[in-house]
Amino acid sequence: MQSEAASREMLSHFSNPDAVKHYAEGPRRFVPGFADLHRMTSILLAEHTARDARVLVLGAGGGLELKSMAQAEPGWTFVGVDPAPAMVRLAEHTLGPLGERVQFHEGFIDDAPDGPFDAATCLLTLHFLNADERRRTASEIHRRLRPGAPFVAAHSSFPQGARAQWLSRYAAYAIASGADPEMASGARAAVDANLSLLSPDQDAQILREAGFKNVELFYAAFTWRGWIAYA
């Protein structure tokens, strides 16, 4: 399991009222093609799911990917899981009437229903977990999916041999996108100090070890990677 101290640190940020209030601004400034990532996720999941699919969304706080998928696929319903109560409330606010199609659970993957689900996503989340817990979490997602169901994962992942250079690019992109330079520099330092960063090859291997097949990279943008895989 992820250490209790690491879990507390992660939750403290997403329980900070100011951080929650301005959450939606962060991904758009720090993640190149953020909205496009959501659109691609819906397209990839739809290739192998029915119009009435039930989708598991781990790390659903904020509600941005839920809103995008719900708008793209009117027949899908969702189970959203997130450990931060404030982020769940923000997701409910973000979704508005679309929230009628979402059932929320506060907690981690072990707090999610057993399924089986027709598809699953975990966006901008797995980098908070160390390699062992990342593998365990991916395995638990796999266990909750129907055979052949698609899973999309996207998070911070880049070659670690040039870590400092890539993190500087991460901050530079945010500044170019309108982020305050001091805030971007602080975010760079926090990512370097607190996130369990792995290379794309390591992340893809973790998905395979969790039981997923046909793991394919579909998204690469500076320090971010996204994969589609199948249970």
C-alpha positions as CSV (number, residue, x, y, z in Angstrom):
1,M,0.0,0.0,0.0
2,Q,1.1,3.6,-0.5
3,S,2.5,4.9,2.8
4,E,0.1,6.7,5.1
5,A,2.4,9.8,5.1
6,A,2.4,9.9,1.3
7,S,-1.4,9.6,1.2
8,R,-1.7,12.4,3.8
9,E,0.5,14.7,1.8
10,M,-1.4,14.1,-1.4
11,L,-4.8,14.7,0.3
12,S,-3.5,17.9,2.0
13,H,-3.0,19.6,-1.4
14,F,-6.4,18.6,-2.7
15,S,-8.1,19.7,0.5
16,N,-6.6,23.2,0.4
17,P,-9.6,25.5,-0.4
18,D,-7.5,27.8,-2.6
19,A,-6.0,24.9,-4.6
20,V,-9.5,23.4,-5.1
21,K,-10.9,26.7,-6.2
22,H,-8.3,27.2,-8.9
23,Y,-7.9,23.5,-9.8
24,A,-9.3,23.8,-13.3
25,E,-6.7,26.4,-14.2
26,G,-3.7,24.1,-13.5
27,P,-4.1,21.2,-15.9
28,R,-4.9,23.6,-18.8
29,R,-1.6,25.4,-18.2
30,F,0.6,22.5,-17.3
31,V,-0.7,19.7,-19.6
32,P,-0.3,20.3,-23.3
33,G,-3.4,19.4,-25.2
34,F,-5.4,18.8,-22.0
35,A,-8.8,19.1,-23.6
36,D,-7.6,17.0,-26.6
37,L,-6.5,14.3,-24.2
38,H,-10.0,14.1,-22.9
39,R,-11.5,13.9,-26.4
40,M,-9.0,11.2,-27.4
41,T,-9.9,9.2,-24.2
42,S,-13.6,9.2,-25.2
43,I,-12.8,8.1,-28.7
44,L,-10.5,5.3,-27.6
45,L,-13.0,4.0,-25.0
46,A,-15.8,4.1,-27.5
47,E,-14.0,1.9,-30.0
48,H,-14.6,-1.1,-27.7
49,T,-17.7,-0.2,-25.6
50,A,-21.4,-0.1,-26.1
51,R,-23.5,3.1,-26.0
52,D,-24.7,2.2,-22.5
53,A,-21.2,1.5,-21.1
54,R,-20.5,1.8,-17.4
55,V,-17.1,3.4,-16.9
56,L,-14.9,3.5,-13.8
57,V,-13.0,6.8,-13.4
58,L,-10.3,6.7,-10.8
59,G,-9.1,10.1,-9.7
60,A,-12.4,11.7,-10.6
61,G,-12.1,14.8,-8.4
62,G,-12.6,18.0,-10.2
63,G,-14.9,16.4,-12.7
64,L,-13.2,17.6,-15.9
65,E,-12.7,14.3,-17.6
66,L,-16.1,13.1,-16.4
67,K,-17.8,16.1,-18.0
68,S,-16.0,15.6,-21.2
69,M,-16.9,12.0,-21.5
70,A,-20.5,12.5,-20.4
71,Q,-20.9,15.1,-23.1
72,A,-19.3,13.0,-25.7
73,E,-21.3,9.8,-24.9
74,P,-24.8,10.6,-23.6
75,G,-25.5,6.9,-22.9
76,W,-22.6,6.2,-20.7
77,T,-22.8,6.1,-16.9
78,F,-19.9,6.5,-14.5
79,V,-18.5,5.5,-11.1
80,G,-16.1,8.2,-10.0
81,V,-13.6,7.5,-7.2
82,D,-11.5,10.1,-5.5
83,P,-10.0,10.4,-1.9
84,A,-10.5,14.1,-1.5
85,P,-14.0,15.2,-0.4
86,A,-13.4,18.8,-1.6
87,M,-12.5,17.5,-5.0
88,V,-15.6,15.3,-5.2
89,R,-17.7,18.3,-4.3
90,L,-16.0,20.3,-7.0
91,A,-16.7,17.5,-9.5
92,E,-20.4,17.6,-8.6
93,H,-20.4,21.3,-9.2
94,T,-18.5,21.0,-12.5
95,L,-20.9,18.3,-13.8
96,G,-24.2,20.1,-12.9
97,P,-27.1,18.1,-14.4
98,L,-24.7,15.6,-16.0
99,G,-23.9,14.4,-12.4
100,E,-27.1,12.4,-12.5
101,R,-25.2,9.8,-14.5
102,V,-22.3,9.6,-12.0
103,Q,-22.0,7.7,-8.7
104,F,-19.2,9.0,-6.5
105,H,-17.2,7.1,-4.0
106,E,-14.7,8.8,-1.7
107,G,-11.5,6.8,-1.3
108,F,-9.0,4.9,-3.4
109,I,-9.3,1.9,-5.8
110,D,-10.1,-0.5,-3.0
111,D,-13.2,1.6,-2.3
112,A,-14.5,1.2,-5.8
113,P,-17.3,-1.3,-6.6
114,D,-16.2,-4.6,-8.0
115,G,-17.9,-4.0,-11.3
116,P,-17.6,-5.5,-13.8
117,F,-17.0,-2.3,-15.7
118,D,-17.0,-1.8,-19.5
119,A,-14.1,0.6,-19.5
120,A,-11.9,2.6,-17.1
121,T,-9.8,5.7,-16.9
122,C,-7.1,7.1,-14.6
123,L,-5.9,10.5,-15.7
124,L,-3.3,12.7,-14.0
125,T,-3.3,10.4,-11.0
126,L,-1.0,7.4,-11.1
127,H,2.2,9.6,-10.7
128,F,1.1,10.2,-7.1
129,L,1.8,6.5,-6.4
130,N,5.1,4.7,-6.1
131,A,5.8,1.8,-8.5
132,D,4.5,-0.9,-6.3
133,E,1.3,0.8,-5.4
134,R,0.9,1.9,-9.0
135,R,1.1,-1.7,-10.1
136,R,-1.3,-2.8,-7.4
137,T,-3.8,-0.1,-8.3
138,A,-3.6,-1.0,-12.0
139,S,-4.1,-4.7,-11.1
140,E,-7.2,-3.7,-9.1
141,I,-8.6,-1.7,-12.0
142,H,-7.9,-4.7,-14.3
143,R,-9.8,-7.0,-11.9
144,R,-12.9,-4.8,-12.1
145,L,-13.1,-4.8,-15.9
146,R,-14.8,-7.1,-18.3
147,P,-12.4,-9.2,-20.5
148,G,-11.2,-7.0,-23.3
149,A,-12.5,-3.8,-21.8
150,P,-10.3,-0.7,-22.6
151,F,-8.4,1.3,-20.0
152,V,-6.8,4.7,-20.6
153,A,-4.1,5.9,-18.2
154,A,-2.3,9.3,-18.6
155,H,0.1,10.9,-16.2
156,S,3.6,12.5,-15.8
157,S,6.1,10.1,-17.4
158,F,9.3,11.0,-19.2
159,P,12.9,9.8,-19.6
160,Q,14.5,10.1,-16.2
161,G,18.1,10.3,-17.5
162,A,17.4,14.0,-18.4
163,R,15.0,14.7,-15.5
164,A,16.2,18.2,-14.7
165,Q,15.8,19.3,-18.4
166,W,12.4,17.9,-18.8
167,L,11.2,19.4,-15.5
168,S,12.5,22.8,-16.7
169,R,10.5,22.3,-19.9
170,Y,7.4,21.4,-17.8
171,A,7.7,24.8,-16.0
172,A,8.5,26.7,-19.2
173,Y,5.4,25.4,-20.9
174,A,3.3,26.5,-18.0
175,I,4.8,30.0,-18.0
176,A,4.2,30.2,-21.8
177,S,0.6,29.2,-21.2
178,G,0.1,32.1,-18.7
179,A,1.1,30.6,-15.3
180,D,2.9,32.9,-12.9
181,P,6.6,32.2,-13.1
182,E,7.0,31.9,-9.4
183,M,4.1,29.5,-9.1
184,A,5.5,27.4,-12.1
185,S,8.9,27.2,-10.4
186,G,7.2,26.1,-7.2
187,A,5.3,23.4,-9.1
188,R,8.4,22.2,-10.7
189,A,10.1,21.8,-7.3
190,A,7.1,20.1,-5.8
191,V,6.9,17.6,-8.7
192,D,10.6,16.8,-8.5
193,A,10.4,16.3,-4.7
194,N,7.1,14.5,-4.3
195,L,6.0,12.6,-7.3
196,S,7.0,9.0,-8.1
197,L,8.3,9.7,-11.6
198,L,9.1,6.8,-14.0
199,S,10.1,6.5,-17.6
200,P,7.5,5.7,-20.2
201,D,8.9,2.2,-20.7
202,Q,8.6,1.5,-16.9
203,D,5.0,2.8,-16.9
204,A,4.0,0.6,-19.8
205,Q,5.6,-2.4,-18.2
206,I,3.7,-1.8,-15.0
207,L,0.4,-2.0,-17.0
208,R,1.5,-5.2,-18.6
209,E,2.4,-6.7,-15.2
210,A,-1.0,-5.7,-13.9
211,G,-2.5,-7.9,-16.5
212,F,-3.3,-5.5,-19.4
213,K,-2.7,-6.5,-23.0
214,N,-1.9,-4.5,-26.2
215,V,-0.5,-1.6,-24.2
216,E,-0.1,1.3,-26.7
217,L,1.2,4.8,-26.3
218,F,-1.3,7.3,-27.8
219,Y,-0.3,10.6,-26.2
220,A,3.1,12.2,-25.6
221,A,3.5,15.8,-24.7
222,F,6.7,17.1,-22.9
223,T,6.5,15.4,-19.5
224,W,3.2,13.6,-20.1
225,R,2.3,10.2,-21.6
226,G,-1.0,8.4,-22.2
227,W,-1.7,4.7,-22.9
228,I,-4.6,2.6,-24.1
229,A,-4.6,-1.0,-22.9
230,Y,-7.1,-3.8,-22.6
231,A,-8.2,-6.2,-19.9
